[in-house]
Amino acid sequence: MPFVPLDDDLPAHIHIDRPWVTWTVMATCVWVFWAQTFAGQDGGARMIYAYGFIPALFSGKAYLLPELYRVEPALTLLTYQFLHAGMFHLLGNLLYLWVFGDNVEDAMGHWRFLLFYLVCGALAGSAHWVAQPQSGVPLIGASGAISGVLGAYLVLHPKAKVMVPIYFVPVYLPAWLLLVFWFGFQVVSLAAAEADDMGPAWWAHIGGFIAGALLVVPFRYRTVPLFGGGDMPGGITLRDRSRWQKVKRGPRNLDS
């Protein structure tokens, strides 16, 4: 991740009381990582090969893989999203989901956001499979699904301000600038990567982002405007902008 976002200036809760799905996904990722850690090195490796998404297995190339227990290959397009390779991998993903997930969930509602998140993750894994169909390396991490959240945020709130520390100085950048740069970073990194690069799955990030930017249109509430434009539904008034920071994680931000 080229930047570390810490907060944004949007009110968190307009259509929902709390971003329960975002919090639940974060908690599930932490719980699964805890299980990986306490399973030990061998047990953690078995979990990754059992529940990670392996393109070669999905392509019917099972002979390329070690003899470990594996679940149904199609199911791993969902399960891989909750596994992580290390603490920094986990924390980086959770930070992005914490900053951007609540506003996207607010624009969709709980159940539609859950479906949106899982579909973006599955499409991100599919993009990785198309790019490397014979790879026997398990794909793990929430990055693909979170990339979909970033794509949706760009379409919904490009005018928002996102706080990013630059040399320890908090700077507010326009969301569109930050997210377009993030997407460009993925494309440049993919172009610079070697064919046998074992690093981040750049195609999963790119595929997830594009999927999220497209799927947000049918998944959002019809009253939610795109690109930060349009008026809010009648009868709803946002509090004064100067108070947004105080209610960012607080109670529902509506005036009666």
C-alpha positions in Angstrom: 0.0 0.0 0.0 1.6 3.3 -1.0 -0.2 5.4 1.6 -1.5 4.8 5.1 -4.9 6.5 5.5 -6.0 7.2 9.0 -9.4 8.9 8.7 -11.8 10.7 6.3 -14.1 13.7 6.8 -17.4 12.0 5.9 -20.1 11.3 8.4 -20.1 7.6 9.1 -23.8 6.8 9.6 -26.6 8.2 7.5 -28.6 5.2 6.4 -27.4 2.7 9.1 -26.8 2.9 12.8 -23.4 1.2 12.8 -21.2 -0.5 10.2 -21.8 -3.9 11.7 -20.7 -5.9 8.6 -17.4 -3.9 8.3 -16.7 -4.6 12.0 -17.6 -8.3 11.7 -15.4 -8.8 8.7 -12.5 -7.2 10.6 -13.1 -9.3 13.7 -13.3 -12.5 11.5 -10.0 -11.7 9.9 -8.4 -11.2 13.3 -10.0 -14.5 14.6 -8.7 -16.5 11.6 -5.3 -15.0 11.9 -5.3 -15.9 15.6 -6.2 -19.5 14.6 -3.4 -19.5 12.0 -0.9 -18.3 14.6 -1.8 -20.8 17.3 -1.9 -23.7 14.8 1.9 -23.4 14.6 4.0 -23.3 11.4 2.8 -26.6 10.0 -0.8 -26.1 11.1 -0.8 -22.6 9.6 0.6 -23.9 6.3 -2.1 -26.5 6.2 -4.8 -23.9 6.7 -3.4 -21.8 3.9 -3.3 -24.7 1.5 -6.7 -25.9 2.5 -8.5 -22.5 2.5 -6.4 -20.3 0.3 -7.3 -19.9 -3.4 -4.9 -21.9 -5.6 -5.2 -21.2 -9.3 -3.7 -24.5 -10.3 -6.3 -26.4 -8.3 -9.1 -24.3 -9.8 -7.6 -25.1 -13.2 -7.6 -28.9 -12.5 -3.8 -29.0 -12.1 -3.9 -30.8 -8.7 -0.8 -32.7 -9.5 1.2 -29.5 -9.1 0.3 -29.3 -5.4 1.4 -31.0 -2.2 -0.8 -33.7 -0.7 -2.7 -31.6 1.8 -6.3 -31.5 2.7 -8.2 -29.0 0.6 -11.8 -27.8 0.5 -13.9 -27.4 -2.7 -11.9 -25.1 -5.0 -14.8 -22.8 -5.7 -15.4 -22.2 -2.0 -11.8 -21.0 -1.6 -12.7 -17.9 -3.6 -14.5 -16.9 -0.4 -12.4 -18.4 2.3 -9.1 -17.0 1.0 -10.3 -13.5 1.9 -10.0 -14.1 5.6 -6.5 -15.6 5.7 -3.3 -13.4 6.0 0.4 -14.0 5.7 1.5 -12.0 8.7 0.7 -9.2 11.2 1.6 -6.3 8.9 -0.4 -7.9 6.1 -3.4 -8.1 8.4 -3.1 -4.6 10.0 -2.6 -2.9 6.6 -5.8 -4.4 5.2 -7.8 -3.7 8.4 -6.8 -0.1 8.4 -8.0 0.4 4.8 -11.2 -1.4 5.6 -11.7 0.7 8.8 -11.3 4.0 7.0 -13.3 3.2 3.8 -15.6 0.4 4.6 -18.1 2.2 6.8 -19.2 4.8 4.2 -19.5 2.1 1.5 -21.6 0.0 3.8 -23.7 3.0 4.7 -24.4 3.5 1.0 -25.6 -0.1 0.5 -27.0 -1.3 3.8 -25.6 -4.3 5.7 -26.7 -7.3 3.7 -26.0 -5.8 0.3 -22.6 -4.6 1.5 -21.7 -8.1 2.7 -22.7 -9.6 -0.7 -20.8 -6.8 -2.5 -17.7 -7.4 -0.4 -17.6 -11.2 -1.0 -18.4 -10.8 -4.7 -15.5 -8.3 -5.1 -13.2 -10.7 -3.3 -14.3 -13.6 -5.5 -13.8 -11.5 -8.7 -10.4 -10.4 -7.5 -9.4 -14.0 -7.0 -10.8 -14.8 -10.5 -8.7 -12.0 -12.0 -5.6 -13.6 -10.4 -6.6 -17.0 -11.7 -7.0 -15.7 -15.3 -3.5 -14.1 -15.1 -1.8 -17.1 -13.5 -3.9 -20.2 -14.1 -1.1 -22.7 -13.3 0.2 -21.1 -10.1 0.4 -23.5 -7.2 0.9 -20.6 -4.7 -2.1 -20.0 -2.5 -3.7 -16.6 -2.8 -4.7 -15.2 0.7 -5.7 -11.9 2.2 -8.6 -9.4 2.2 -6.8 -7.1 -0.3 -8.9 -8.1 -3.3 -12.2 -7.5 -1.5 -10.9 -4.3 0.1 -9.8 -3.1 -3.4 -13.4 -3.4 -4.4 -14.4 -1.2 -1.4 -11.8 1.4 -2.6 -13.3 1.3 -6.1 -16.7 1.8 -4.7 -15.6 4.7 -2.5 -14.0 6.4 -5.5 -17.3 6.3 -7.3 -19.3 7.4 -4.3 -17.2 10.0 -2.6 -14.4 11.3 -4.8 -14.6 14.7 -3.2 -14.1 13.5 0.4 -10.9 14.3 2.2 -8.7 11.5 3.5 -6.1 12.1 6.2 -2.7 10.6 5.3 0.5 11.1 7.4 3.4 12.4 5.2 6.6 12.5 7.2 4.5 12.3 10.4 2.5 15.4 9.3 -1.2 14.7 8.8 -2.3 15.9 5.4 -5.8 15.8 4.0 -5.8 14.6 0.4 -8.8 14.4 -2.0 -10.1 10.9 -2.1 -10.0 10.8 -5.9 -6.3 11.7 -5.9 -5.4 9.2 -3.3 -7.4 6.3 -4.8 -6.3 7.0 -8.4 -2.7 7.1 -7.2 -3.3 3.8 -5.4 -4.7 2.2 -8.5 -1.9 3.5 -10.6 0.6 2.1 -8.1 -0.9 -1.4 -8.6 -0.7 -1.1 -12.4 2.9 0.2 -12.3 3.9 -2.5 -9.8 2.3 -5.2 -12.0 4.3 -3.9 -15.0 7.5 -4.0 -13.0 7.0 -7.4 -11.5 8.8 -10.5 -12.7 6.8 -13.3 -14.3 7.6 -15.6 -11.3 7.2 -12.8 -8.7 5.9 -14.3 -5.4 4.9 -10.8 -4.0 1.5 -9.2 -3.9 -1.2 -10.4 -6.3 -1.4 -7.2 -8.3 -4.0 -8.6 -10.7 -6.3 -9.4 -7.7 -6.0 -5.7 -6.5 -6.7 -4.4 -10.0 -9.6 -6.8 -10.6 -11.2 -6.1 -7.2 -10.9 -2.3 -7.7 -12.6 -2.4 -11.1 -15.3 -4.8 -9.9 -16.1 -2.5 -6.9 -16.2 0.6 -9.1 -18.7 -1.1 -11.4 -20.8 -3.0 -8.9 -21.4 -0.1 -6.6 -23.9 1.3 -9.0 -26.5 -1.5 -8.7 -25.6 -2.3 -5.1 -26.1 1.2 -3.6 -29.3 2.7 -2.4 -31.0 4.5 -5.3 -31.1 7.7 -3.3 -27.3 7.7 -2.8 -25.7 10.0 -5.5 -22.7 9.0 -7.4 -19.4 11.0 -7.5 -20.4 13.0 -4.5 -23.1 14.9 -6.4 -26.8 15.4 -6.1 -29.0 16.1 -3.0 -29.6 13.9 0.0 -33.2 12.4 0.2 -35.8 14.8 1.5 -36.1 15.2 5.2 -32.4 14.4 5.9 -30.0 17.2 6.9 -26.3 16.7 7.5 -24.8 18.4 10.6 -22.5 21.3 10.1 -19.2 20.1 8.4 -17.1 21.4 11.3 -18.8 18.8 13.6 -18.1 15.8 11.3 -14.9 14.9 13.1 -16.8 14.7 16.4 -19.3 12.3 15.1 -17.1 10.2 12.8 -17.5 7.0 14.9 -20.4 8.2 17.1 -24.2 7.9 17.0 -26.3 8.2 13.9 -25.5 11.6 12.3 -29.1 12.8 11.6 -31.0 15.9 12.6 -34.6 15.3 13.5 
